[in-house]
Amino acid sequence: MSKYEIKEARLHLAKGNNKIGKGIWAFATVPGNETHKPTLKTGEVLSNISGTCSKYCDGCAKNGACYAWRDFMLHHNVCVEAWSENTLLLRSGKLFEELDQFITRANKRYLETKNEKYHKIATFRINTSGEIENLEQFIGWNELAKKHPEVVFGIYTKNYDVIREFLKTHDNTADNFVVNISQWHGVADDFLKENAGKFNVFEYDDSNRKDNKLLDEDIKRLFNETHCPAVKKDGHHAMTKDGKPITCDMCRRCYTKTGKLTAVYAH
């Protein structure tokens, strides 16, 4: 038995947080996989629903680098039921129909008037926790984006295998579906060589940690790259001059198709 036994498949969305900002809607699923399951110190597994990260979980779960895993553990009274029910809904095949209906209702008046004050959903973050599991899901997000050109959809992903499959039948994703390839310590090198400049790249830079294992050439290269403005070199959240946290909706670099690399300091 798990601490939370989830049986219902219901949609849960969050309207922003202190990292991405209040203007970005977000969808999350369970982090981890069948082998790596968020578990309390007592040994009790938090959710009976396995995570969506499949083989892409291994590197993060083993070294504790996964922020989604940490949030799932720390805020389990809030996250577990919502993210688990989202995962069930995703796997049921009904997610995209429900999201289509939700966005259509929310943006109905904006589409009729083109008045920005009625633009309720303008930016949507896919998988603040979790990962693309298969080609069918990736196509589902792409088709949803095509149905709603008034919304920018953004995702970070390590599932290069699925994107390779997608590119066999598609030139690229929808214009408003921005894919940020997650890169760290060269794991995405082969994919990026095959698809140079086709997708944004978001690279983990742990040169700010004494125990980093980066080559000198990579430290120098990363030093000269544009870094995410929300994270300082010491790993703390950056602030504006008036003391407000810098958020994704202020920068929007990861929600704009540029094909460029953005580095982010370990945090």
Order of alpha helices (4+ residues) and beta strands (2+ residues): beta-beta-alpha-alpha-alpha-alpha-beta-alpha-beta-alpha-beta-alpha-beta-alpha-alpha-beta
